[in-house]
Amino acid sequence: MTTTTTTETLATDDRVIAFQTVASGMSGRIVRLGPAVDEILSKHDYPEPVSKVLGQALALTAMLGSQLKFDGKLILQTNSSGPLGFLVVNYNTGGAIRGYASFDREAIKALEAAGPVNEADLLGKGYLAMTIDPGGDMERYQGIVALDGDTLAEAALEYFRQSEQLPTFIKLSVARHYAANPSAGGGKWHWRAGGIMVQHLTAQGGKSGPDGVDDSDPSYLAGTDDDNWNRVEILASTAQDHELLDPTLTPDRLLFRLFHEEGVAVNAPQPIVMRCGCSRDAVANMLHRFGKAELADMRDETCNIRVTCEFCSTAYRFTDADLE
């Protein structure tokens, strides 16, 4: 966790910035999440290791979803054998994001008792799926890669290798940050998340491998031998966790710090906001699909039905009269 203090959240939080390196022509995105990720994680009583992985998923999905060229949504989810058995993040065009995790609390306590929790052990084996849903009558596209002792970032890199055949670099960071508020006589810990990704988009379509390399080998990815790509990947890898999260270091300043020798051009920032799609009417419509006997089983001791949204923890209460 970071202990840097600040009196207010800068206006550069909760946004994704697309950029291009001028000399080498590589494309990338940088994300900085403040209030949006804090609202999502703070609404749930998650163990810290779970919050960190879900925060990474939120940062990653924001970067990927901001690339959508149409109205629709991107859904990232994992399903695996580890104590963090399931997580899902939804991104809707325009920057609305939400997410939640399902986990075995006792198993995570056991991991924490044994020492620092390894992200790969937390996830275990299973799969990472990314689904693009254009909405309407258009078909969904889904890409799936195995989780086999991988971190979320490693699984995402494998997704780009298999599904898009693009050399890609991804770094994600999540931590709690102490924001001082002297006027209120103290401060508060807030969750923050950040990330950077760079891609060699011009590698699509394939190129001949260097001398001695069989470019028909599935393990060979066109563009990885490019000196320009190797240089930009090394520069991106020098980004430190605290730099990706620091509210006093704006994303465009960080990009200049990383790529000033390359030259970097940035696009207008795209805002990110935590927004859940649940509503009382939507929950009522869902309940109307159940029969009378099933609804009777859902009633509590006060004869009401209570439904809590897994994403935002909003609780809805329904009486028999509400469901007539």
C-alpha positions as CSV (number, residue, x, y, z in Angstrom):
1,M,0.0,0.0,0.0
2,T,1.2,3.5,-0.7
3,T,1.4,6.2,2.1
4,T,1.7,9.3,0.0
5,T,-0.8,11.9,1.2
6,T,-2.8,14.5,-0.7
7,T,-5.6,16.8,0.1
8,E,-7.8,16.0,-2.9
9,T,-8.1,13.6,-5.8
10,L,-6.8,15.1,-9.0
11,A,-9.0,15.6,-12.1
12,T,-6.8,13.1,-13.9
13,D,-8.3,10.1,-12.1
14,D,-10.8,7.7,-13.6
15,R,-9.7,8.0,-17.2
16,V,-7.9,6.1,-20.0
17,I,-5.5,7.8,-22.3
18,A,-4.6,6.3,-25.7
19,F,-1.1,7.2,-26.9
20,Q,1.4,6.5,-29.7
21,T,5.2,6.5,-29.6
22,V,6.3,8.8,-32.4
23,A,9.6,7.4,-33.4
24,S,8.6,3.7,-33.3
25,G,4.9,3.9,-34.1
26,M,3.8,1.7,-31.2
27,S,0.3,2.1,-29.7
28,G,-0.7,2.0,-26.1
29,R,-3.1,2.9,-23.3
30,I,-2.6,4.1,-19.8
31,V,-5.3,4.0,-17.1
32,R,-5.6,5.7,-13.7
33,L,-8.6,4.7,-11.5
34,G,-9.4,6.5,-8.2
35,P,-13.0,7.0,-7.0
36,A,-14.4,4.5,-9.5
37,V,-12.3,1.5,-8.3
38,D,-12.6,2.7,-4.6
39,E,-16.4,2.7,-4.8
40,I,-16.4,-0.8,-6.3
41,L,-14.0,-2.4,-3.9
42,S,-15.2,-0.5,-0.8
43,K,-18.8,-1.7,-1.3
44,H,-17.7,-5.3,-0.5
45,D,-16.0,-6.9,2.4
46,Y,-13.3,-8.4,0.3
47,P,-10.0,-9.7,1.7
48,E,-7.1,-7.5,0.5
49,P,-5.7,-10.1,-1.9
50,V,-9.1,-10.4,-3.6
51,S,-9.5,-6.6,-3.8
52,K,-6.1,-6.3,-5.5
53,V,-6.9,-8.9,-8.2
54,L,-10.3,-7.5,-8.9
55,G,-8.7,-4.0,-9.0
56,Q,-6.3,-5.3,-11.7
57,A,-9.2,-6.7,-13.6
58,L,-11.0,-3.4,-13.5
59,A,-7.9,-1.5,-14.8
60,L,-7.3,-4.1,-17.5
61,T,-10.9,-4.1,-18.7
62,A,-11.0,-0.3,-18.7
63,M,-8.0,-0.2,-21.1
64,L,-9.4,-2.9,-23.3
65,G,-13.0,-1.7,-23.3
66,S,-12.0,1.9,-24.2
67,Q,-10.9,0.5,-27.6
68,L,-14.4,-0.5,-28.6
69,K,-15.5,1.3,-31.8
70,F,-19.2,0.7,-31.3
71,D,-21.9,0.8,-28.7
72,G,-21.7,-2.4,-26.7
73,K,-19.9,-4.0,-23.8
74,L,-16.7,-5.9,-22.9
75,I,-17.0,-8.6,-20.3
76,L,-13.9,-10.0,-18.6
77,Q,-14.3,-13.0,-16.3
78,T,-12.3,-15.8,-14.7
79,N,-13.5,-19.2,-13.5
80,S,-10.9,-21.2,-11.7
81,S,-10.1,-23.7,-9.0
82,G,-8.3,-21.4,-6.6
83,P,-9.8,-19.6,-3.6
84,L,-10.7,-16.7,-5.9
85,G,-13.0,-18.9,-7.9
86,F,-14.8,-16.3,-10.0
87,L,-14.6,-12.7,-10.9
88,V,-16.3,-10.6,-13.6
89,V,-15.9,-7.1,-14.8
90,N,-18.3,-5.3,-17.2
91,Y,-17.4,-2.3,-19.3
92,N,-20.0,-0.5,-21.3
93,T,-19.3,1.9,-24.1
94,G,-18.9,5.4,-22.7
95,G,-16.8,4.3,-19.7
96,A,-19.3,2.7,-17.3
97,I,-17.6,-0.1,-15.4
98,R,-18.6,-2.5,-12.6
99,G,-17.3,-5.8,-11.2
100,Y,-17.4,-8.3,-8.3
101,A,-15.7,-11.4,-7.1
102,S,-16.7,-14.8,-5.6
103,F,-14.2,-16.4,-3.2
104,D,-13.6,-18.9,-0.4
105,R,-12.9,-16.7,2.6
106,E,-11.6,-19.5,4.8
107,A,-9.2,-20.8,2.1
108,I,-7.9,-17.3,1.7
109,K,-7.4,-16.9,5.4
110,A,-5.3,-20.1,5.3
111,L,-3.2,-18.7,2.5
112,E,-2.6,-15.5,4.4
113,A,-1.6,-17.4,7.5
114,A,1.1,-19.2,5.5
115,G,2.7,-16.0,4.3
116,P,2.3,-13.5,1.4
117,V,-0.5,-14.5,-0.9
118,N,0.6,-15.4,-4.4
119,E,-1.8,-14.2,-7.1
120,A,-1.3,-17.4,-9.1
121,D,-2.2,-19.5,-6.1
122,L,-5.2,-17.3,-5.4
123,L,-6.6,-17.9,-9.0
124,G,-5.5,-21.5,-9.4
125,K,-6.3,-23.3,-12.7
126,G,-9.2,-22.5,-15.0
127,Y,-9.8,-20.0,-17.7
128,L,-9.9,-16.3,-18.5
129,A,-12.6,-15.2,-21.0
130,M,-13.1,-11.9,-22.7
131,T,-16.4,-11.4,-24.4
132,I,-17.3,-8.5,-26.8
133,D,-21.1,-8.0,-27.0
134,P,-22.2,-5.5,-29.7
135,G,-25.8,-5.8,-28.5
136,G,-28.9,-6.1,-30.6
137,D,-28.9,-9.0,-33.1
138,M,-25.1,-8.9,-33.6
139,E,-23.1,-12.0,-32.6
140,R,-20.9,-12.0,-29.5
141,Y,-17.3,-12.7,-29.9
142,Q,-15.5,-14.6,-27.1
143,G,-11.8,-15.4,-26.6
144,I,-10.7,-17.9,-23.9
145,V,-7.3,-18.7,-22.6
146,A,-6.2,-21.1,-19.9
147,L,-5.3,-20.0,-16.4
148,D,-2.6,-22.5,-15.4
149,G,-0.7,-20.9,-12.5
150,D,-0.8,-17.6,-14.2
151,T,-1.3,-14.0,-13.0
152,L,-4.1,-12.0,-14.6
153,A,-1.6,-10.0,-16.6
154,E,0.1,-13.1,-17.8
155,A,-3.2,-14.6,-18.9
156,A,-4.1,-11.4,-20.7
157,L,-0.8,-11.5,-22.6
158,E,-1.5,-15.1,-23.6
159,Y,-4.9,-14.0,-24.9
160,F,-3.4,-11.4,-27.2
161,R,-0.8,-14.0,-28.4
162,Q,-3.5,-16.5,-29.2
163,S,-6.5,-14.5,-30.3
164,E,-4.9,-11.4,-31.9
165,Q,-1.3,-12.5,-32.5
166,L,0.0,-9.1,-31.3
167,P,3.2,-8.5,-29.3
168,T,1.8,-6.9,-26.1
169,F,3.2,-5.5,-22.9
170,I,0.9,-5.1,-19.8
171,K,1.6,-3.9,-16.3
172,L,-1.1,-3.5,-13.7
173,S,-0.9,-2.1,-10.2
174,V,-3.4,-1.8,-7.2
175,A,-2.9,-0.5,-3.7
176,R,-4.6,1.5,-1.0
177,H,-3.7,5.1,-0.7
178,Y,-3.9,7.4,2.2
179,A,-5.6,10.7,1.4
180,A,-5.1,13.4,4.0
181,N,-8.0,15.8,4.8
182,P,-6.8,18.2,7.5
183,S,-10.0,20.2,7.4
184,A,-11.9,17.1,8.6
185,G,-9.3,16.3,11.2
186,G,-7.7,13.3,9.5
187,G,-7.8,11.3,6.4
188,K,-8.9,8.0,4.8
189,W,-7.6,5.0,3.0
190,H,-8.8,4.7,-0.6
191,W,-8.2,2.1,-3.3
192,R,-6.4,3.1,-6.4
193,A,-5.6,1.1,-9.6
194,G,-3.4,1.8,-12.6
195,G,-2.1,0.1,-15.7
196,I,-0.2,0.5,-18.9
197,M,-0.3,-1.6,-22.1
198,V,1.7,-1.2,-25.3
199,Q,1.0,-3.2,-28.5
200,H,2.9,-3.6,-31.8
201,L,-0.2,-3.3,-34.0
202,T,1.8,-3.2,-37.2
203,A,2.8,-6.8,-36.6
204,Q,-0.6,-8.0,-37.7
205,G,-0.7,-10.0,-40.9
206,G,2.7,-11.7,-40.1
207,K,6.2,-11.0,-41.2
208,S,9.2,-13.1,-42.1
209,G,11.1,-14.2,-39.0
210,P,14.8,-13.3,-38.6
211,D,17.5,-15.5,-40.0
212,G,17.4,-18.9,-38.3
213,V,13.8,-18.5,-37.0
214,D,10.9,-20.5,-38.4
215,D,8.1,-18.0,-38.6
216,S,5.6,-20.9,-39.2
217,D,6.3,-22.1,-35.7
218,P,3.2,-21.3,-33.5
219,S,5.6,-20.1,-30.7
220,Y,6.9,-17.4,-33.0
221,L,5.0,-14.1,-32.9
222,A,5.6,-11.6,-35.7
223,G,7.1,-8.4,-34.5
224,T,8.8,-9.6,-31.3
225,D,12.1,-9.4,-33.1
226,D,11.6,-5.8,-34.1
227,D,14.2,-3.5,-32.5
228,N,11.6,-0.7,-32.2
229,W,9.2,-3.0,-30.3
230,N,11.9,-4.3,-28.0
231,R,13.0,-0.8,-27.1
232,V,9.5,0.4,-26.4
233,E,8.7,-2.7,-24.3
234,I,11.8,-2.1,-22.2
235,L,10.9,1.5,-21.7
236,A,7.3,0.6,-20.7
237,S,8.6,-2.0,-18.2
238,T,10.4,0.7,-16.3
239,A,7.1,2.1,-15.0
240,Q,7.0,1.6,-11.3
241,D,3.9,0.5,-9.3
242,H,3.9,3.8,-7.4
243,E,4.1,5.8,-10.6
244,L,1.0,4.1,-12.0
245,L,-0.9,5.0,-8.8
246,D,0.5,8.4,-7.7
247,P,-2.3,11.0,-7.8
248,T,0.3,13.8,-8.0
249,L,1.9,12.3,-11.2
250,T,-0.5,12.8,-14.1
251,P,-0.7,10.0,-16.7
252,D,0.6,12.3,-19.5
253,R,3.6,13.3,-17.4
254,L,4.3,9.6,-16.7
255,L,4.1,8.9,-20.5
256,F,6.6,11.7,-21.1
257,R,8.9,10.3,-18.4
258,L,8.8,6.9,-20.0
259,F,9.0,7.7,-23.7
260,H,10.5,11.2,-24.0
261,E,13.3,9.8,-26.1
262,E,10.8,8.2,-28.5
263,G,8.4,11.1,-28.5
264,V,4.8,10.4,-27.4
265,A,1.5,11.7,-28.8
266,V,-1.6,11.4,-26.6
267,N,-5.3,11.3,-27.4
268,A,-8.1,13.0,-25.5
269,P,-8.8,11.1,-22.2
270,Q,-11.8,8.8,-22.0
271,P,-13.6,9.0,-18.7
272,I,-14.4,6.0,-16.5
273,V,-17.2,5.9,-14.0
274,M,-18.6,3.2,-11.7
275,R,-22.1,2.6,-12.8
276,C,-24.2,-0.5,-12.1
277,G,-27.1,-1.5,-14.4
278,C,-29.3,-2.8,-11.6
279,S,-32.7,-1.2,-10.8
280,R,-35.7,-2.1,-8.7
281,D,-37.8,-2.7,-11.9
282,A,-35.1,-5.0,-13.4
283,V,-35.0,-7.1,-10.2
284,A,-38.8,-7.2,-10.0
285,N,-38.9,-8.5,-13.6
286,M,-36.4,-11.2,-12.7
287,L,-38.5,-12.3,-9.8
288,H,-41.6,-12.5,-11.9
289,R,-40.0,-15.3,-13.8
290,F,-40.2,-17.6,-10.8
291,G,-43.3,-19.6,-9.8
292,K,-45.3,-19.0,-6.6
293,A,-43.7,-21.9,-4.8
294,E,-40.2,-20.7,-5.7
295,L,-41.0,-17.2,-4.5
296,A,-42.4,-18.6,-1.2
297,D,-39.0,-20.3,-0.6
298,M,-37.3,-16.9,-1.0
299,R,-39.3,-15.1,1.7
300,D,-37.5,-14.2,4.9
301,E,-39.0,-14.2,8.5
302,T,-40.9,-11.0,7.7
303,C,-42.4,-12.6,4.6
304,N,-40.5,-10.3,2.4
305,I,-38.1,-11.1,-0.4
306,R,-34.7,-9.4,-0.3
307,V,-32.3,-9.3,-3.2
308,T,-28.9,-7.7,-3.1
309,C,-27.0,-6.8,-6.2
310,E,-23.7,-8.6,-6.4
311,F,-22.0,-5.7,-8.2
312,C,-23.0,-2.7,-6.2
313,S,-24.5,-4.3,-3.0
314,T,-27.7,-2.3,-3.3
315,A,-30.5,-4.2,-1.4
316,Y,-34.0,-4.4,-2.7
317,R,-37.0,-5.5,-0.6
318,F,-40.2,-6.8,-2.1
319,T,-43.6,-7.7,-0.5
320,D,-46.2,-9.9,-2.0
321,A,-48.1,-6.8,-3.2
322,D,-45.0,-5.6,-5.1
323,L,-44.9,-8.8,-7.1
324,E,-48.6,-9.1,-8.0
